[in-house]
Amino acid sequence: DAMRRALRQARQMLRPETYLRGAALQERLDILRLYLLTEAQRSWPDIHLRTLDDVEDTAPRMHQQQSAVQSNVTGQILRMLAAWRNEQPSPLPPEAPLDNKTPPDIAASLAELRDAVVAQHEAELRQAQRRSFGFEVRVGPSSATHRGIGAGAGVFVDGMARMGAVLALYPGVVFYPSDLMKLPTGTERFKGNEHLILRYDRTLLDASASSLALVPGTALSCPLAVAHRVNHPPPGGGANALACSVELSAADVPAELHALLPNVRFQQVEWQMLSQGVGVGDTARLASGNSARNGPMAALDQMIRFSISEMAAAEAQHDRPLRMLVLVASRDIEDEEVFLNYRLNPATKSTWPEWYVPYAAEEAERRWS
């Protein structure tokens, strides 16, 4: 045993990830946690990873753990979406407006009938979730408060979600790093946007109302597409979910499930987004759209930015999978609200919202260092 332990320590000393610092170290820690959680969920009730020695025997390297997480989470997503596609009830028909001449008693009876139909439909939705996911996901008034002020809406799990289970998908438009170069105002476009999340690979997901309007309605109607509604834990509370990056390639997703994926790439909706208050109608104008007002240097800057983004996009053609982000249960969750540590950048503390109180502050310090 002593010799075996010594050999393991020697192998660990030779691994590059042993010497990671800052954001790379935090990513390494997150991947290890996700590996342990999703492996526990996959093999439940036979949990075979209980110690670091078990990890060393199965997937000691970071890329091995990352590959296992990708496989485990992708499998969960596809199974959950396939089940939901089969189980989801038909949508309610739109409510027909009543004629002004409708007698009051008839109008009251119709309203009562409509309420009964809606209640029945909501019950069917809950039952369909239980059959599809094993639990229900719903949006309701949050239990989080700060200085007596509520946090608005939050995401809840009704029933039991095992640790390692996928809880929610983060919807919206996906911006690869090269896509951001195409925006005339750069990241200024996102100023004041409270529905952004950044992956470790600097892929940005935008779940603002304007971006969600570009996502298929069938995808947004799926109960899982609510990760952007999950709150940061209140003071004294704790997080019970962990963000997980995942890539889905078209070949791995059955055609009938494409409409349930709550993300679109910026390249798919570029024209619509560039016309949303940016003052630029098409990509060809990026190089010259404001040159008359801002002078030749501004035009040159726009041309350089556009050229670099086009080159980066061309190089990324081999990177075909859709980059997504999901929330995974960091422990068993039963009939409670879901909370995610937002890990806001400590360098921007002066712009933090008043309600934000750091949770596990060392994670944010590493994440942004």
Backbone torsions as a table, in degrees:
resi	resn	phi	psi	omega
1	ASP	NA	-40.5	179.5
2	ALA	-64.5	-41.3	178.4
3	MET	-66.0	-41.5	179.0
4	ARG	-62.8	-41.4	179.2
5	ARG	-65.3	-39.1	179.4
6	ALA	-65.2	-40.3	178.3
7	LEU	-65.0	-39.3	177.8
8	ARG	-63.6	-43.9	178.8
9	GLN	-62.4	-38.1	178.5
10	ALA	-65.3	-41.7	178.3
11	ARG	-64.2	-39.8	179.2
12	GLN	-63.1	-36.9	179.9
13	MET	-65.5	-24.9	-177.4
14	LEU	-89.8	-6.6	-177.7
15	ARG	-86.6	133.7	179.5
16	PRO	-58.6	-35.8	-176.0
17	GLU	-67.0	-15.4	178.1
18	THR	-63.8	-25.1	-173.5
19	TYR	-108.4	18.8	179.4
20	LEU	-69.2	150.7	177.6
21	ARG	-137.2	164.0	173.3
22	GLY	58.2	-134.5	-176.2
23	ALA	-61.0	-37.1	179.6
24	ALA	-63.7	-37.4	178.0
25	LEU	-67.9	-43.2	179.7
26	GLN	-64.2	-38.7	176.5
27	GLU	-62.6	-41.5	178.3
28	ARG	-60.5	-43.2	179.2
29	LEU	-65.4	-41.3	179.3
30	ASP	-63.7	-42.7	-179.9
31	ILE	-63.7	-41.0	178.2
32	LEU	-62.2	-45.4	178.3
33	ARG	-61.5	-45.1	-179.7
34	LEU	-64.5	-35.5	177.6
35	TYR	-63.1	-48.5	179.8
36	LEU	-62.7	-42.7	-177.3
37	LEU	-67.8	-48.9	-175.8
38	THR	-72.8	-29.6	174.4
39	GLU	-68.6	-37.8	176.9
40	ALA	-63.4	-42.2	179.6
41	GLN	-66.2	-40.0	-177.9
42	ARG	-66.0	-40.6	-173.4
43	SER	-97.0	3.3	-176.6
44	TRP	-56.0	136.9	6.4
45	PRO	-90.9	4.3	-179.3
46	ASP	-91.4	87.7	-178.9
47	ILE	-84.1	112.1	-175.6
48	HIS	-98.4	-7.6	177.5
49	LEU	-108.2	104.4	-177.5
50	ARG	-122.2	-20.4	-179.0
51	THR	-135.8	167.1	176.4
52	LEU	-65.0	-26.5	175.2
53	ASP	-64.9	-36.6	177.0
54	ASP	-64.5	-40.1	177.6
55	VAL	-63.2	-42.6	-179.6
56	GLU	-61.1	-32.6	-178.3
57	ASP	-80.4	-21.1	-173.4
58	THR	-108.8	-53.3	-177.4
59	ALA	-146.5	76.1	-174.6
60	PRO	-72.9	-23.3	-175.2
61	ARG	-93.9	150.8	-177.1
62	MET	-60.2	-42.5	-177.3
63	HIS	-67.8	-28.9	176.5
64	GLN	-69.0	-42.7	178.0
65	GLN	-65.6	-41.5	179.9
66	GLN	-62.4	-41.0	178.6
67	SER	-64.4	-40.3	179.0
68	ALA	-65.7	-41.6	177.7
69	VAL	-61.0	-46.0	179.0
70	GLN	-57.3	-46.5	-179.3
71	SER	-65.4	-45.1	-177.8
72	ASN	-64.6	-46.7	-175.8
73	VAL	-71.9	-42.3	177.6
74	THR	-59.1	-43.9	178.2
75	GLY	-59.7	-42.5	177.8
76	GLN	-62.0	-47.0	-177.7
77	ILE	-58.8	-47.8	-177.0
78	LEU	-65.9	-39.9	178.6
79	ARG	-66.1	-41.8	-178.4
80	MET	-67.0	-42.8	-179.6
81	LEU	-68.4	-39.5	178.6
82	ALA	-63.7	-42.2	179.2
83	ALA	-65.0	-41.4	-179.5
84	TRP	-65.4	-38.7	178.7
85	ARG	-59.3	-37.1	-178.9
86	ASN	-80.8	-30.4	-171.7
87	GLU	-97.3	-22.5	-172.5
88	GLN	-62.3	136.4	178.0
89	PRO	-73.9	160.4	177.4
90	SER	-64.8	146.4	-179.5
91	PRO	-67.5	154.0	176.9
92	LEU	-67.3	142.3	174.0
93	PRO	-69.6	151.2	178.9
94	PRO	-62.1	147.5	-179.4
95	GLU	-75.9	124.5	-179.4
96	ALA	-79.1	131.8	179.0
97	PRO	-67.7	144.3	179.8
98	LEU	-85.6	147.3	176.6
99	ASP	-72.1	147.1	-179.9
100	ASN	-60.5	-20.7	-177.5
101	LYS	-89.2	0.7	-179.6
102	THR	-66.2	127.5	179.7
103	PRO	-59.4	144.4	-177.3
104	PRO	-56.2	-39.8	-178.1
105	ASP	-67.1	-36.6	177.3
106	ILE	-67.6	-42.4	179.2
107	ALA	-61.4	-41.6	179.8
108	ALA	-65.4	-40.5	179.6
109	SER	-65.1	-41.1	179.1
110	LEU	-65.9	-39.5	178.7
111	ALA	-65.0	-39.9	178.4
112	GLU	-65.1	-40.6	178.4
113	LEU	-64.9	-41.7	179.0
114	ARG	-62.0	-42.8	178.5
115	ASP	-60.4	-39.0	179.7
116	ALA	-67.2	-40.6	178.7
117	VAL	-65.0	-42.0	179.3
118	VAL	-63.7	-43.5	179.3
119	ALA	-62.1	-41.4	178.4
120	GLN	-64.7	-39.8	179.5
121	HIS	-65.6	-40.8	177.9
122	GLU	-63.5	-38.0	176.9
123	ALA	-65.1	-39.6	177.7
124	GLU	-65.1	-37.3	177.5
125	LEU	-63.3	-42.5	179.9
126	ARG	-64.5	-43.4	179.5
127	GLN	-65.0	-38.6	179.1
128	ALA	-64.4	-37.2	176.5
129	GLN	-64.6	-42.9	-180.0
130	ARG	-60.1	-41.9	179.9
131	ARG	-70.6	-32.5	-175.4
132	SER	-84.8	-43.9	-172.0
133	PHE	-109.9	-20.8	-173.3
134	GLY	91.1	-5.3	178.7
135	PHE	-157.8	173.4	178.2
136	GLU	-110.5	145.2	173.1
137	VAL	-118.6	126.9	-179.7
138	ARG	-141.2	156.4	175.1
139	VAL	-104.1	129.9	-179.5
140	GLY	-154.1	178.8	179.3
141	PRO	-58.2	127.8	-176.1
142	SER	-71.1	149.4	175.0
143	SER	-85.1	-7.8	-177.0
144	ALA	-77.8	135.5	175.2
145	THR	-137.3	153.9	175.3
146	HIS	-141.2	117.0	-178.2
147	ARG	55.3	40.5	176.4
148	GLY	80.3	0.0	-179.2
149	ILE	-103.2	129.3	-179.6
150	GLY	-74.1	160.2	-178.1
151	ALA	-91.5	7.5	-178.9
152	GLY	80.9	-137.2	-178.5
153	ALA	-83.0	153.5	176.2
154	GLY	-144.2	175.8	-178.8
155	VAL	-109.7	133.6	-177.1
156	PHE	-123.1	149.2	170.1
157	VAL	-107.4	123.6	173.2
158	ASP	-105.5	126.3	-172.4
159	GLY	100.2	-160.7	-176.3
160	MET	-113.8	123.5	171.3
161	ALA	-111.7	118.4	-178.2
162	ARG	-69.6	152.8	174.6
163	MET	-57.1	138.0	-177.7
164	GLY	90.6	-5.6	179.7
165	ALA	-78.7	142.3	172.7
166	VAL	-70.8	126.2	-176.7
167	LEU	-100.9	-38.5	-173.2
168	ALA	-160.4	155.4	176.5
169	LEU	-109.6	139.8	179.0
170	TYR	-87.2	113.4	-175.1
171	PRO	-86.1	174.8	172.7
172	GLY	119.0	-167.2	-179.2
173	VAL	-89.1	136.2	-178.2
174	VAL	-102.2	121.0	178.3
175	PHE	-106.0	114.9	170.1
176	TYR	-74.8	160.0	179.7
177	PRO	-52.5	-38.2	179.9
178	SER	-68.3	-27.5	179.4
179	ASP	-66.5	-35.6	-178.0
180	LEU	-63.6	-26.3	179.1
181	MET	-67.6	-21.9	-177.1
182	LYS	-81.1	-16.1	-178.9
183	LEU	-75.9	123.8	-177.0
184	PRO	-54.8	-35.2	-179.3
185	THR	-101.2	9.3	179.3
186	GLY	60.8	-142.8	-178.3
187	THR	-73.2	-7.2	175.2
188	GLU	-59.8	-23.9	179.4
189	ARG	-58.6	-29.2	-173.7
190	PHE	-95.1	6.4	-178.9
191	LYS	-61.1	128.5	-179.5
192	GLY	84.7	-2.9	179.4
193	ASN	-81.8	117.5	-177.1
194	GLU	-94.8	4.1	-177.2
195	HIS	-118.5	54.3	177.5
196	LEU	-119.5	147.6	172.7
197	ILE	-145.1	139.8	-174.9
198	LEU	-114.8	126.1	175.7
199	ARG	-79.0	167.4	-180.0
200	TYR	-63.2	-28.9	179.8
201	ASP	-84.9	13.0	177.0
202	ARG	68.6	20.6	168.6
203	THR	-79.9	130.6	-175.0
204	LEU	-107.2	133.9	175.2
205	LEU	-112.9	127.9	-177.5
206	ASP	-113.2	114.8	-179.9
207	ALA	-111.3	28.5	176.4
208	SER	-67.9	165.8	-177.0
209	ALA	-59.5	-40.0	-179.0
210	SER	-66.6	-33.4	178.1
211	SER	-76.0	-40.5	179.3
212	LEU	-63.0	-25.8	178.3
213	ALA	-66.0	-16.6	-179.6
214	LEU	-95.9	-2.4	-180.0
215	VAL	-93.4	140.6	-180.0
216	PRO	-55.3	136.3	-178.8
217	GLY	-61.4	-31.7	178.7
218	THR	-62.7	-34.1	179.2
219	ALA	-73.2	-42.3	-178.7
220	LEU	-69.5	-22.1	179.0
221	SER	-77.7	-11.6	177.2
222	CYS	-71.5	131.8	-176.9
223	PRO	-59.9	-20.0	-178.3
224	LEU	-76.8	-17.9	-173.3
225	ALA	-82.5	54.6	-174.6
226	VAL	-133.7	16.8	-177.0
227	ALA	-60.8	-27.4	179.8
228	HIS	-71.3	-10.3	179.6
229	ARG	-96.1	-3.7	-178.7
230	VAL	-73.4	135.9	-176.1
231	ASN	-92.5	159.8	169.7
232	HIS	-74.5	144.4	-178.2
233	PRO	-62.2	141.5	179.0
234	PRO	-73.3	167.4	177.8
235	PRO	-55.2	130.9	-178.9
236	GLY	86.3	-9.7	179.2
237	GLY	-95.5	-175.0	-178.6
238	GLY	-139.7	160.8	176.7
239	ALA	-85.1	144.4	176.7
240	ASN	-127.9	14.0	177.6
241	ALA	-136.7	153.8	-179.1
242	LEU	-131.2	133.8	178.5
243	ALA	-73.3	140.1	-178.0
244	CYS	-136.7	122.5	175.6
245	SER	-79.2	141.5	179.7
246	VAL	-147.7	148.8	177.8
247	GLU	-117.4	130.7	177.0
248	LEU	-117.5	119.3	177.0
249	SER	-90.1	150.7	-177.3
250	ALA	-59.2	-33.2	-177.9
251	ALA	-68.2	-25.6	-177.7
252	ASP	-87.9	-13.3	-176.2
253	VAL	-106.1	118.5	176.4
254	PRO	-54.7	143.3	-175.9
255	ALA	-55.0	-35.2	-176.6
256	GLU	-71.4	-11.5	179.9
257	LEU	-98.8	-8.3	-177.6
258	HIS	-56.9	-38.3	-177.4
259	ALA	-70.3	-10.6	179.6
260	LEU	-98.2	-3.5	177.7
261	LEU	-78.9	121.0	-171.3
262	PRO	-86.8	28.7	-178.9
263	ASN	-133.7	145.4	171.1
264	VAL	-130.9	144.1	177.0
265	ARG	-76.1	149.0	178.9
266	PHE	-55.3	-37.6	-179.0
267	GLN	-61.3	-27.3	179.2
268	GLN	-75.3	-26.2	-174.6
269	VAL	-125.1	23.8	-173.6
270	GLU	-57.0	-46.3	-177.0
271	TRP	-63.0	-42.3	-179.7
272	GLN	-64.5	-41.9	-176.4
273	MET	-71.7	-37.2	-179.8
274	LEU	-70.4	-16.6	179.0
275	SER	-96.4	0.7	-178.5
276	GLN	-87.8	74.3	173.5
277	GLY	76.2	13.4	-179.4
278	VAL	-92.5	-22.1	179.8
279	GLY	87.1	14.3	179.3
280	VAL	-130.1	126.5	-174.4
281	GLY	-89.7	-26.4	179.6
282	ASP	-154.4	165.5	-174.7
283	THR	-66.3	-28.3	-179.7
284	ALA	-64.5	-25.5	-179.0
285	ARG	-84.1	-4.4	-178.9
286	LEU	-60.9	-33.0	-176.2
287	ALA	-80.4	-18.5	-173.8
288	SER	-139.3	0.7	-172.2
289	GLY	-55.8	-39.8	-175.7
290	ASN	-115.1	15.7	-174.7
291	SER	-63.8	-32.8	-178.7
292	ALA	-65.6	-36.9	-177.9
293	ARG	-83.2	-38.8	-170.3
294	ASN	-101.6	-3.5	175.3
295	GLY	89.3	172.6	-175.3
296	PRO	-64.4	-32.6	-178.7
297	MET	-66.4	-38.8	177.7
298	ALA	-65.7	-40.5	178.5
299	ALA	-63.9	-40.4	178.4
300	LEU	-63.3	-42.2	178.9
301	ASP	-60.7	-43.4	178.7
302	GLN	-63.4	-39.7	-179.9
303	MET	-64.8	-41.7	179.9
304	ILE	-64.9	-45.5	-179.8
305	ARG	-60.1	-44.7	-178.1
306	PHE	-66.3	-40.8	-179.8
307	SER	-64.0	-44.0	179.5
308	ILE	-63.4	-42.2	-178.6
309	SER	-65.3	-37.5	179.0
310	GLU	-66.7	-40.3	177.8
311	MET	-65.3	-42.4	179.6
312	ALA	-65.5	-39.1	179.2
313	ALA	-65.9	-38.3	178.5
314	ALA	-64.0	-40.5	178.8
315	GLU	-67.9	-25.5	-176.9
316	ALA	-86.7	3.0	-178.3
317	GLN	-61.0	-27.8	178.6
318	HIS	-75.1	-17.0	-179.3
319	ASP	-91.0	73.7	-172.1
320	ARG	-81.9	-25.8	-177.5
321	PRO	-59.1	147.7	175.8
322	LEU	-78.5	123.0	179.6
323	ARG	-84.0	122.5	-177.8
324	MET	-124.8	174.4	173.9
325	LEU	-141.6	132.2	-179.6
326	VAL	-127.0	164.1	175.2
327	LEU	-107.0	132.1	-178.5
328	VAL	-116.3	138.5	179.4
329	ALA	-66.3	124.8	-179.4
330	SER	-87.2	-4.7	174.2
331	ARG	-161.3	173.9	174.5
332	ASP	-62.9	134.0	-179.9
333	ILE	-122.6	126.2	-178.5
334	GLU	-136.1	115.9	176.2
335	ASP	50.2	56.2	-179.2
336	GLU	-152.0	169.1	180.0
337	GLU	-79.6	148.7	178.4
338	VAL	-92.7	133.6	177.6
339	PHE	-129.2	139.0	179.4
340	LEU	-123.3	130.7	175.5
341	ASN	-67.9	113.7	-176.0
342	TYR	-69.6	-25.0	179.6
343	ARG	49.6	54.3	177.8
344	LEU	-64.7	148.1	-176.4
345	ASN	-64.2	120.0	179.5
346	PRO	-59.7	-25.9	-179.7
347	ALA	-69.0	-17.3	-179.8
348	THR	-108.2	28.0	-175.1
349	LYS	-55.3	-33.3	-178.0
350	SER	-65.9	-18.6	-179.6
351	THR	-105.0	2.9	179.5
352	TRP	-61.3	142.6	173.5
353	PRO	-65.4	154.3	-174.7
354	GLU	-60.7	-31.1	-175.7
355	TRP	-77.6	-13.2	-173.0
356	TYR	-79.7	119.5	174.1
357	VAL	-120.1	120.1	-175.4
358	PRO	-55.1	139.5	173.4
359	TYR	-120.3	130.3	-175.2
360	ALA	49.7	61.5	-172.2
361	ALA	-56.7	-28.7	-178.7
362	GLU	-64.6	-27.3	178.0
363	GLU	-66.2	-44.6	178.6
364	ALA	-66.3	-37.2	178.7
365	GLU	-59.9	-45.9	179.0
366	ARG	-69.4	-40.1	-175.8
367	ARG	-58.7	-35.0	-173.9
368	TRP	-110.3	7.2	179.9
369	SER	-89.1	NA	NA
